[in-house]
Amino acid sequence: LSCTVPRSQAAFTASRPLARAGSSPKPPVTFHDSGSSSGQLRSPDRWAAGTVTGVGGVPHPQQGWPFRGHRPSQSLSLFTHTRSSWGGCRSLMGHGPSPSSPTPGAEKREKQYRVHLGFGDHHGGITGAHSYFYADEAKCDRHMETFLRCIDASRGCSEDGFCAIKLTALARPQFLVCFSEVLVKWRRFFHRMAAEEGLAGWAVLDKKLQVEKLQEALANLGIASKAEIQQWFTGENVGTNGTVDLLGWNRLLDSRTKLSRPLLIPNRKTGQPEPLLSRFGEEEEQQLKRVLQRMDVLARSAMEKGVRLMVDAEQSYFQPAISRLAVETQRHFNRSQPVIYNTHQCYLREAYNNVTGDMELSHREGWHFGTKLVRGAYMEQEKERAAQMGYEDPINPTYEKTNEMYHRCLDYVLEKIKQRWKASVMVATHNEDTVKFTLHRMKELGIHPSDKKVCFGQLLGMCDQITFPLGQAGFPVYKYVPFGPVKEVLPYLSRRAQENRGIMQRANRERDLLWKEVKRRLLSGNPFSP
């Protein structure tokens, strides 16, 4: 499993699936197998000399497409031809104000989706991946080159490996914050109209608005003329019974942003129509095209090499944009098999709605749903940021609530797999109870390990008492292996330790198991073999 570690375009990780019981793992290119005589990780000289020391000399984006023969296709078209614009974006991008200066119009933005530089470089006790709000396009291109190397490394390690990518390395973080705000405002507008129809307490996908009433309401709000609004609702957006749900409403945003006039929605306080998007300049349009092109290059490289691409989840103020871009990539590359995996964080209050919405969309459109389910890594930062900036905490109130959310989301995915939906899930957890829950539900639903619809993932060096029995029982199981300069890897590991504090408290049991295994090997006379 390949993934990036914080900050650097020069750091990456890679590993391979654990060998199944009775199997003969093929000799890896990058690392020795855990069952080899040395048991050591070893990096080829070409990576030690190239990747770890960084990648330089990449031309500026305007100088063409210099990346190893990978020319992006035009298949990823989300917002790529838009002449509309996003409110507040322009002031956050390009050659606008310096990072230390206040952003014009920021007071009008949703609090959660304002740039807060105190939570960028993560100084002052905040650990984890760094989000540089002054990153330029050339740096994003260098990051993409590193991801391509990760894909190559993963291919060398395993025939069915993963490569994990961070979209904050492929797009400017302030761009993702702004895009997230647009998506959230658009979604809230739908929920507001649903509430006016008496659907406030309904499940998200059960909220359906009659097209005729919706058209009339939009016309009365002065958003557009009735004739224009009628053209918005095509057969693809409208259900068979003449209704629109949230998924159809989101599709409408795709088509509306391709029109030249700004999109208007009512102000939440005054009720007066105001632009959801301000003028979308050429610089911003090119920036969005570039991130989609980068994702296209990575996805095509992964597909050609038989590697699955996993889009890591990040902070909640980035996540709506990250998830939307991941889903758009899945639409194009997951037609025949799950090449692209999204990540869903179950410590978010909206996790279940996010999982069910994305899975329903994949089922309607006929592509493979792939996700990595995690609890989440930014809890302390999210809570502190929400308190400082005065918006509702997006995190579940307790660890128990997060566990309930994780099991609820996982159970939904497993049920759909049983119903033969095109779906795959990685259960990324160090929690023994969650692993037991998964195995129990798989047995109840008749999902066999050989179906390769469910796999497991843990960090190297953590919870081996879970990982090895799963591998020996024939379950696909993967290890994250952080790899890179120490100063780059430590912030990643510190966040993992913080995320798994509850597991660390049970380290005594794991230590006892390790001593038991050491004694068993010594008594057997073969201390270096399992």
Buried (B, 14 or more C-beta within 10 A) or exposed (E): BBBBBBBBBBBBBBBBBBBBEEEEBEEBBBBBBBEEEEEEBEBBEEBEEBBBEEBEEBEEBEEEBBBEEBEBEEBBBBBBEBBBBBBBBBBBBBEBEEBEEEBEEBEEBBBBBBBBEEBBBBEEEBBBBBBBBBBEBBBBBBBBBBBBBBBBBBBBBBEBBBBBBBBBBBBBBBBBBBBBBBBBBBBEBBBEBBEEBEBEEBEBBEBBBBBEBBBEBBBEBEBBEEEBBEEBBEEEBBBEEEBBBBBBBBBBBBBBBEBEEBBBBBEEEEEEBBBBBBBBBEBBBBBBBBBBBBBBBBBBBBBEBBBBBBBBBBBBBBBBBBBBBBBBBBBBBBEEBBBBBBBBBBBBBBBBBBBBBBBBBBBEBEBBBBBBBBBBBBBBBBEBBBEEBEBEBBBBEEEEBBBBBBBBBBBBBBEBBBEEBBBBBBBBBBBBEBBEBBBEBBEEEEBEBEEEBBBBBBBBEBBBBBBBEBBBEBBBBBBBBBBBBEEBBBBBBEBBBBBBEEBEEEEEEBEEEEEEBEEEBEEEEEEEEE
